[in-house]
Amino acid sequence: MQALATFKRLVLVVPETLLCGPSYAQFFFWSRNTKVLDATATWEQFTETQSSYLEWFFRHYPPAPIRQLWATLYPKFRDRVKGISTHYDVSNEFYKLFLDQDYLFYTCADFLDEHDRLELAQKYKADFMLNLINPQPGERILDLGCGWGSMLKRIYQQTGDRANLWGYTLSTEQKRFIDETYGFNVKLNDVVTTNYEPESWDKIYSIGCLEHVPKAQLRPLAEKLAKAIKPTGHLVHHFFCQMTPAPPAKLLAGGADVFPGIELATWQQHVNTFEQVGLRVAHHSIHDYRPTIKAWYDRLAAQQARAIELVGVRTYNRYLCYLAEAWRLFNDRDLLLMRFVLTRQDAPAAWQSPLYHSGQGTQSLDSPQPALQTV
């Protein structure tokens, strides 16, 4: 029986390699395995460099024009909203196995030291984001793609103002968790199609949401958000992007199997879009996603038995492959994690981090700060 399953996977390797590339074929050959993958072997398979010829082949085939065509056509045949909800609705208990236990952030943490625990690194990230958002009691604040309420929780800890905190998500599981755990104001809204009242929000932020916005919808959304913030307000975006217009070859499988319908823009496309709708980039920083991904991978592998009990072998294997492949994408500089603060170009005053003001902000300048982590 196992031999037959392996044969079926092997049969698909050649056509998938020719049509979608060796990275795509490798991902599915490993993730389709009906046996539990060995975590060490899987990590090595996806993250270690190979011979120069194979490296070139894995990173550049299919050619960029074909990958660009794939990126243009593929989302048209997949339901973006369903793809997002499918990924995040796998199981709250499953995600708890490998995310940090304090906030359940499913986004890049700030490791100041290689020995930092994930919980501490995510707290550093939360504080970094808190300083960018600079929430004040009484301000209306909106979280786009609020996850399990991670940043809403950190803001509430700072301001004590629950009534003015709002979040949008497409995941029924995430909303259920937030309703039962925190009671924040969360709606099942698509951030792309939602209508935002003009000048109705003091702060709007997103942490890992823009990755799910189709490139064709990036400008319309940016226009709506630019009008939705008050003249004295600002936007904060934490997102990863690709470096070239054509998606990396190693990203094709992730877009097809892990995040159906995902469509990434380049950092330059983001900047151009924001500026074209009347926004100004007041802050930008680059951060290293690799330590976070490795921490998630190790935690998931350590919880193998429970993970399989919750979601089955195939999903467990898929997540091992996806996390290892994601680490390689950031290690190869194919993807970049950025944080932007955006203000209106007609803002009455320039934005400044509260850290620049003595006695203000969430932390003193003498306390450890999440350092800028270049990749």
N, C-alpha and C positions, 0 to 999 in steps of 0.2 A: 504493500500500500504506500509506504513512504517512498519507495523507488519510483512508483508511478507518479506521485506528486512532484518529485524532483525532475522527472522526465518532462512533465508538462511545463514546469518553469523553464527548463533548458530550451524547449522548443520555441519559446517566445523571445529568447535572448537575441537571436540574429535579426529578426524583423524589427524588434524594438530598437536595437542598436542602429540599424540602417535608417529608420524613420525618425527616431527621437534622440539618438545618441547613446554612447556607452554609459554615461552617468545615469541616464534614465533607466536603461536596461539593468544596470547593477542595482539600483535602488529597488526595483520591483522584484528582481531575482532573490534578493535577500529578504525583503519585507513580506513576500508571499510564502515564505517557508512555514510549513505547518508544524515544524519542531521549534522549540524555544531557542532563540539565538543566544549564543555565548556573548556576553556583553563586552569582554575584552577583545575577542576576535572581531566583533562588529565595529568597535571603535577604531581598531587598527585598520580595518578594511577601508573605511570611509575617510579617515583623517591622515593616514601616512602617505607621503609622496611616493610616486612610482618612478620608473625610468622617464627620461625627458620626453621621449616619443609618446609614451602612454599618457603622461601628464598633459601634453599638448592636445592629444586626441580627446581626452576626457573633458577638457576645458573649452575646446573650440569646435567640437562637432556636436550637433549640426552647425553649419556656418551661420554667422550673425544674421544675415538677411532671412534665413529660414526660421531662426529663433524669434526674430522680430515679427515675422508673419504668424508664427504660433501664438505669440503674446497678443497679437491683434485679434486673431480669430477665435482662440480657445475660450475666452470669457463670454463670447456671444452664445456659446452652446452650453454654458453652465449657469445655474441659478446662483448668483453671488450671495444673496441673503441666505438661501438654504445651505450653501457651502460654509458660511461663517457659523451659523447656528449648529450645523452638524459637528464641526470641530470642537466648539466650546461646550456642547451639550453631551459630550462623551460620558462624563460622570464627574460630579463634584468630588466624590471620594477618591477617584483616580488621580485627579490633579493635586489633591492634598498630599499624595504620596511623595511628590517630588518638588512642589513649590515650597516657598518659605512658610513657616507655621504662623508667623505674626500677621502678615498682610495678604498672603496669597497673590503676590505679584507674578504675573505671567509675562514679564518684560525685563529688560536688561537691568541688572543691579550695578552698584558701584563698589567694586572691590578695591580697597586702598592697600591691601596686603594680600598676598597669595594664601595666607593662612586664615583669612577672615571666613567666618561662617556665613552661609547664605543669608540667614536672618539679619546679621549685622550689615551685610552689603546692601540688602534691600532697604534697611532703615536709612543708610547713607543716601541711597537713591531717593527715597521718600523725602528726606530733608532737603536734598538738592532741588527736587521739583517744588517743594514747598516754598523755597526761597525764590524760585522763578515765578510761581503763581502769586506769592505774597498775599494770601487771603486775609481779609479783615471781617470781623463780625458785622453782619448786616448786608454784606455784598452778595448779590445773586451770582452763583458759580455753577457752571455746567461742565460735567465730565462726559466727553464723547467716547463711547465704547468703554464703559466703566468697569468691565471685568467683574471681579467678585467684590467690588467696593473698596479696593485697596487704598487708592489715593483719597477717596471720600472719607475713609476712616482717619487717615493722617490729618486731613484738613479739619475734620471735626474735633480731633484731639487738640488742635491748635486754637480753633476759634470758639468751640462750644456752641456753634450755630448750626443746628440741624435743618431748620426750616428752609434756609436759603440754598441748601446743597441739592443739586439735581444730577441725575445720570441717565444716559441712554445706552441700551444694549439690545442685541438681537438674540441673546441666549436666554431661553426660559429657565435653564438651570441656574445661571448666574443671578437672574432676577429673584428666583425663589430663595437662593442662599442669602442675598442681601436683605430681602423682606424678613426672613426668619432670624437673621443675625444682627442686623443694624437698624432696619426700619427707615433707611434713607428713601428719598423721593426718586424712584427709578422707574422709567418707562421702557416698554418694548418698542423702541423707535429706530428706524433706519436713519442714521445721521445724514445720508446723502439726499434722501427725499423729503426730510422734515423741513417745514417752513419755520424760520426763526423771526420773531418780531424784531423790528429795527431798534437798536440801542436798548435792548432789554436785559443784557447781561454785563456784569462788571468784569468777570473773568470766564473764559472758555478754555479748556485744555483737553488734550488727548494724549494718551500713553499707549502707543501701539495700535492706533485706529486708522491712521492714514494709509497704512499698507493695504487696507481692505477697500480703499476708494479707487474705482477705475480711473485711469488717466483722463478719460473724456469727461469725467465728473469732477475732477480736481478743481478746475477753475470755477464752475458754478457753485460748488460747495464753499470755496474760499470767498467768493463774492458774498454769499449769504452770511458767512461768519464775520466778515469785515463789517458788514452793516449791522450785525446783531450785537456787537460790543459797543459799549458807551465810548465817547471820545477819550475818556480818561482810563478806559479798560485796556486789556490786552489778551492775546491768545498765547498759549504755550503748547507746542507740539513736540512730542518725543516719538521718533519713528525711525525705521531703517529704510534705506533706499538702495537702488542699484547704481553702479558707477557709469554704465554705458546704456544707450537707448535699448539695445538688445538684451534680453534677460540672460544671465549666466546659464551655461549649459546644465550646471548642477542644480539649478532652480526649477527646471521643467518638471521633474517628478514631484517635487513638493507642491507645485501649483496644481498638479493633476490629482494627487492622492491625499495630501495632508490639508491644504488650504484651497479647495476647489474654487476657481474663479478669481484668485488673487492676481493682482496686476500692479507691479511696482513702477514708480516713476524714478527718474534720476534726481540727485540733489539739486542740480541746476534747474530742472523742470519745476521743482518745488519753489525755489527762490524766485524764478521768473514769474510763476503763477501768483505768488503772494504779492510781489511788487506791482504786477499788472492790475490788481484789484484794489490798490490803494493802501497796502500794508508795508511796513518797514521792518526789516530784520534787526531787532535791537540786541539780540544775543544769539550766538550759535556756539555749540560745543560738540566735540566728537567723543564718543565713549566706546569702550571695549566690551563687546557682548560675549566674548569667548569664555571668560571665567564663569559667567552665569550658566551658559549652555552646558559646560562640563559639570557643574554642580548639579544641575537637573538630571543629567545623564547618570551620574554616579548614584544619585538618590533613587532614581527609578530602577536601576539595576539592583540596588540593595533591597528593593521592595518587590522583587520579581514575582514571588508567589502570590502576594496580595493583589498585585496589578493584574495578573492573569485571572485570578478569581473574579475581579471586578469587570474586566473588559475582554478577556480572552487572549489567546496566543497571538492571533494576527494583529490586533491593535497594539499589543505590547511590542511586538517585533517592529511594527511600523514606526512607533515612536522612538525606539532605539535608533533606527536608520535615519529618521528625520532629524533627530537632535545631532547625531554625528555628522550628517551632511551639512546641517546649518552651521556647525562649528567650522567646518572646512570652508564654507562660503565666506565667512567673516575673516578667517585666517588668510585666505587668498586675496583679500581686499576686493572681492566681487560685490560685497554688501557693506554698507556703512551705517552706523547708528548715530543719529544726530538729535540734538535738542535745540529748538528755536523758541525765542520769545518774539512775538510780532505785535507791533502797535500800529495804530492808524497813522497815516502820513500827516493827517491834520490834527494829531494829538496836541493838546495845549502845552505839554511838557515832555521831555525825553524820558524814557524808562530807565531806571537804575535799579540794580539789585539791592534789596534791603541790607545786604551784607556790607554795602558801601557806607551805610549810615550808622554811626556809632550809637549803640543803645537800642537799635531797631533790629528787625529780622527775627529769625527763629533761633539763631545761634550766634555766639560772639565770634569775632575774628580770631580769637585765641584758640577756639576749639577746632578739632580736626574737621576738615571739609572734604567732601568727595572731590578728589582732584580730577582735573581734565585728563582723560585717558585716551591718548592717541593710539591709532591702530597702525 
